[in-house]
Amino acid sequence: MSAARQVVVEADGGSRGNPGPAGYGAVVIDPATGEPLAETAEYIGVATNNVAEYRGLIAGLTAAKALFPDAGDALRVHVRMDSKLVVEQMSGRWKIKHPDMKPLAARAAAVLPPSSVTYEWIPRAQNKHADRLANEAMDAGRDGRQWEASASTAVLDAPARTPSTLPPVQGPPGDQVAGAAKARAALAAARGAADTLFPVPEPGVPDTAVPAAPVSAPAPGQPAAGSSQQQPSGDPQVGWGSAPDLGAPATLVLLRHGETALTPEKRFSGSGGTDPELSATGRGQADRAAGHFAALGTVQEIVSSPLRRCRETAAAVAGRLGLDVRIDEGLRETDFGAWEGLTFGEVRERYADDLTAWLASPDTAPTGGGESFAEVAERVAAARDRIVARYAGRTVLLVTHVTPIKTLVRLALGAPPEALFRMELSAASISTVAHYADGNASVRLLNDTSHLR
């Protein structure tokens, strides 16, 4: 019987254009010494990032098998990659829906017995060796040649490695579950907030630019207007030791839809108007957002507002990721009644008293029977609760509007209603909120538009 042999494979792939000129790289490492045992890389022509990453995995596994042809079932390979998509799919935690990924995943699974391979996500900074190999391969392809091992300098860019045994994989890649859960529980105990997971929803803001409203802040120690938040009760936990490890959060990635013809004119555009489609600019923004999420490979589910501009934006992303889109009515924008299609200035000219009352109270609806901020926030919070319960531990893209996104962020922060008037939210921007099983939430990103530049 062959002696057991353990190796680490680090693999990566890239595409300059996604799709565009692509290449992969992989290195086989001896965990006992930290030394590289084999390197491989190849320019593969025009392909996507995900295809290149899978090709890197296949090449790395093949190289490990070739190094120890007599090891048989005794060979143990621990794969480390910065692609969550590949790691999660090959670990069996994510479904493989995209037709281009299925045959590649099957090829990777066939190189070695599944019981012989484990997977771990690592930050990109820890995958520099394989990343450099992939870039060398793409550089070679640009110059009309193939990568040559003798000319590679990738090892010089590799992070310092120390001898180690193959680590067990626990929890979802990239999330420091245990430490984060304990920190959140300790903070909750310190403020005695065990019962304030989801306070009663309060107002959001419309899908248009609204200047700062004259909302009065509550007196110290008093609840905000329109709030019925419960007071904390029970004995708080003390110290780190009693904090449970609650696993991965439901991560809500909040994508505002792309522009419509009304967006640059800053007109009220809610669920009671014409339901406009994306403009040419908006379609371009949706495509860039789709490319961004395809490159990240982190989104597992997509839920959209029923309004056309959101469904079109969601469809662009879903088409790149090979996912289905679920519709949730709770994510629709406010019904602005008689104000639909008007600018803020036009509303002020025509309905000055109604506008003043609307800005002053979350319980006041727009002229003509629209929805109050309190009503909108209540259904948004209900949608959030449904989604968090349904997708615990998963990353969900919510394609929605200004009011729902700002409401979700405000509730996660536990901020007063007037905080909603202090947030900027651009078309096709990305925000992120994580919801944990202990009732805490963490705002990780707000109004990111870097993917649009």
N, C-alpha and C positions, 0 to 999 in steps of 0.2 A: 504493500500500500504506500502511495506517495506521501511524503512528509507535508504537513500543512504549511502553506505559505500565504502571508498577508502582504498586500500592497495597497497603495492609495493611488487613485487616478484623479487628476485634476484636468478638467476639460472646459473648453469655451468655443464659441463661434461668433462671428460678426458679419454684418452686411452694411456696406456703405451706400445707403439709400433705402433699404428695407422695403421692397426688394432692391437689390443692387449687387455690385461685385462683392462676393462673399468668400469667406475662408474659415477654417477651423484650426484649432491646436489642442494637443493633449500631451500630458506628461505622466509617466508612471513613476511613483516615488516609493522608496523603501521606508516604511514608518519607523523601523528600528534605528535608522541613521539619519533620516531626513534627506538622503541623497537621491537625485533623479536617476532612474534606471533606463529610461527610454523617452524619447521625444518624437512626436509626429505632428505634421501639419500639412494642409493642402488648400490650394485655391480651387474653388468648386464652381466658378462662374457666377451667374446671376441667381440669387436665392434670397430668402428672408433670414432674419436673425434666428428664428426658431429652427428652421431647417439646418442652418449652419451649426447651431448648438447641438442638435441631435447627431449630426454627422461627427462632431467632435467627440461626443460620448461613445459612439460606435467605434471610432478609431482608437480611443483610449482603452476601451475594453478589449478590443482586438489585440492591441499592443501588449496588454498585460497577459493575455492568454498565450501569445507567442513567446513571451519571455520564459514561461514555465509550462511548456507543452506536456510535460509528464505529470504535472500536479493533479490534473483531473478535477474531481469534486473537492479536493483538498485546498484548492486556490480560493482565497477570500479577498474580494476587492471592495474597497470603500471609496465610492465616488464622491468627489466634492466639486460642486459647480455653483456659479452665481446666478444661474437661471432657475427661478422658482418653478417656472412652467415645467421644465424637464424633470426636475427633482420630484415635484408633486405628482406628475403623471407616471413616472417610472416607479414611484413608491406606492402607486395604487390609490392615492387619496383624491386625485382629480381625474375626471373622465376625459378621454381623448376623443374629441368630436371633430376636429379639423381633419379633412381627408388627407392633407399632406403630411400630417403628423403620425397617423395610424401606422403606415408601413415602416416609418423610421423607428417608431417605438417597438414594433415587432422585431425589426432587425436587431435593435439593441438588446432586447430581452432574449434573443436567440444565441447571442455570443457565448454566454455562460449560464449555468443553471440559476434561476431567480434566487434561490436560497443562498447563493454564493456572493451576491452583490447587495450592498447597502448604499443609501444615498443621504447626502447632507448638503443643505444650502450654506454657502459661505458668502460674505460680502465680497464685492468685486476687488477690493484692495488686497484681499487674501488670495486672489486668483490671477495674480499678475503674470505668472509664468505662462499659463495656458493662453491668457489674453494676448501676451506678447507674441506667442507662436502664431496665433490666428492673424494678428496684424502683419507679421512677417509674410504669411501666406498671401494675404491680400495685396501687400506691396509687390510681391513677386508677380502675381497675376496682373497687376497694373502695368508692370514692365514686360509682359509677354513671356514669362517664364514660370517654372514651378519652384516651390520652396525646396531648399536643400539643407539637410541637417548640418552639414559641415560649415555652413555660413551663418548659422543661427547664433544670436547672442542673447536669446530669451532668458537663459539661466541667470544672466547678470542682473535682470530686473526682478527676479523671483524674491518673494519675502523670505526672511530668515526662517528656517524650519528647525525644530527641535525634535529629537527622537520621541516617539509616542506609540501607543497601541491604538488600534482602530477604535474610535469612540462609538458608543451606542447612539443611535438617533432617537431623540425623545422630543415629542411635540412638533409643531409645525416649523419648517425651516425659517430661521431668521428672527424668530420672536423669543426673547428671553423670558419665557413664561413664568417660571418660578419667582425670579427676582422681581419682575414687574408686578405680579399679583400681590406679593408681600408688601411691596412699597405702597401700592394702592390701598391695601387693607389698613396699613399703619396710618396713612394719611386720613382715611375715613374715620378711624377710631379717634384720632386726635381732634377732629372737628365734630365728632358725634353725629355723623351724617348717614347712619346705616339705612335709614328709611327714605332717603331722598334720591333714589335712582332716577325716577322720571317724574319731576314736579309737574303739576297741572300746567298744560301748555298756555303760552301767552303769545302776544301778537308778533307777526312777522312784518315784512315790508313788501311792497308791490314789485312786479317785474319791470321796474323802471327806476330812474334816478329820482330820489326824493330828498330834499334838503333836510338838514337836522331839524327835528320837530321839537316844539317847546314842551317836552315831557318832563315833569318834575320828578326828581329822584325821591324815593321814600326816606323817611327819617331813619336814623340809625336804629337798627334792631327791629324795624317794622317791615312787613312783607310788601312787595311791590304791588302797585295797583293792578287789580284783576287777578291776583295770585291767591291760590288757596293751598300753598305748599305746606305739607305737614311738618310739625316739629319733630326733631329726632327723639327716639325713645329707646329704652333698653340700655343695658350695660355695654359700653364700647369695648372692643377688643384692645388689649394692651400688649405692645411689643411685637416683634417679628415672628416669634415662635408659633403664635396662635393663628397666623394668617394662612388661609388655605391657598393651595396652588390651583387656580381655577381654569387653566388652559388658555387656548387662544381666543381672542375676542372676535366678535362679529365686526368686521371692518367695513364701514360704509364709505365708499369713494363717491363723492358728490360732484357730478358733472353737470354744470349748467348747459342748457342747449345752445347751439350756435345762433348767430344773428338771424333775425327776420328783417323785413323791410321796416318794421316799426322800431327795432332796437336802436339804431343810431339816432333816431329822432326822439328817443326817450319818451315814448308814449306808453300809457297804461295798456298792457297786453296781458289779459288774464284768461280765465276759462269761460267768460261770458261774452267774448267778442267773436272775431271772425276766424279764429284758429289758423293763423297764417302759417305758411310753409317756410322752410329755410330759404334765405336768399343765397345768391352765388357765394357771397362771403361766408355765410353760415355753413354752406356745404363744404367749403374748403376747411373751415375750422373743425367740422366734424371729422373730416378725413385725417387731419393732423392729430386730433385726439385719438382716433382709431389707431394710427401708427404708433403713437406714444404707448398706448396700452398693449399693443401687440409686442412691442419691444420689451416692455416690463414683464409680461407674462404672469401677472399676479391676479388678475380678475377671474373669478370663478363663476359668477352669476351676474345677470343684468336685469334690473327692474326699472321701468320707465313710467313717467306720467303718461296719461292717455292722449295728451294734446299732440298735434301733428309735429310741431317743431322738435319735441322731445323724442317722439317715435322715430323720426328721420335721423336724429343724432344717434340714438341708440342702435338703429339698424346699421349705421356705418361702422360702429365699433363691433357689433355682433358679427358682421360679415368677415371682419379680420380675425376675430377670435374663434369663430366656429361655435358660437353660443346662441341659445334661444333668448328671446326677450319676454319677460313677464310684465304685464301691465298692472299697476296699482293705482286705483282712483284717488287714493289719499295723497298722492304726490302731485296732483294738478295745482295750477296756480290759482290765486284768489279770483273770485268773480267780482270785477270792479263796477258792476252795474252800469249806470249811465256814463261813467267815466271811461269806459273802454274806448281805446283809440285816441284819446285826448292826451295832450301834454299836461304836465303839472300846472303850468301857467294858465292853460285854457280852463282847467278845472277850477283854479282859484278865481278866474274872472267870472265863471258861470255859476259856481256853487260854493262861494266863499264860506258861508256859515257851515255848510255840510262838511267841507274840507277841514275846517278848524276843529269841529267836533270829532271827526274821524281821527285826526292826528292826536287829539287829547285823550281819547279813550279807546282801549282795545275792544270794547263792546259795541262800538258804533260802526254801522255798515255804510258803505258808499251810497251815494244818491241812487235811487231807483231799485233798491232791493238787492244789492250785492252782498258779499260776505264780510263780516267783521273780522278783524285780526284774530280775535279769540276763537272764532269758529274755525278759521283756517288752521290755526295752530293746534287745535284739538284733533282734527283729522290727520294732520301731519304726524303728530305724536303717536296716534293710533297706528298709522302706517309704519312708523319706526318700530313700534313694539312688535308688530306682526313680522317684520323683516328680520329683526334681531333674533326673535324666537325661531324663525324658520331656518335661518342661516348661521346659527351659532358656530363660531370657529372658522367661518369662511369670509372671503373678500367679495363684496357685492358692489357693483357699480350701480348707483342710482342716478338716472338721467332725469333732471327735474328743473325747477325754476328758482328765481331769487328768493321768494318768500319761504318755500320749504327748506331751502339750503340754509338760509340765515336762521330760521327757527331751529333747525337741528343743531347748528353750531351753538346758538345761544343756550339751548337747554343743556347741551353737553357741558358748557362752561358754568352753568348755574348763574348766569348773568341776568341782570334786571332787563326789563323790556326795552329801555332806552338804548341798550347796547346794540340793538338791531339797526339803529340809525347811524352807527359808527363803523359799519362794515362796508367795504367795497366788494362788489362781486361782478366780474366782467363776463361777457359772453364766452362760452366754452371753457370757463375756468374750472379748476379742480380743487376741491377741498376734501379733507378726510377726517372722519371721526370713528374711533374704535369704542365698542361697547363690550364690557366685561361681565362675566356671570355674577360678580360680587356687587353689581349695581353701579359701578363707576364707569365714567366715560373719559376719553382722552382725545382732545382735538390735536391732530397731527399736521394739518396743512390747511391753509386758507387762501383762496383766490390765486392759485398758481396758474400762470399763463405762459410759462417757459416753453411749453410744447408748441406754442403758436408762433414762436419767433423764427 
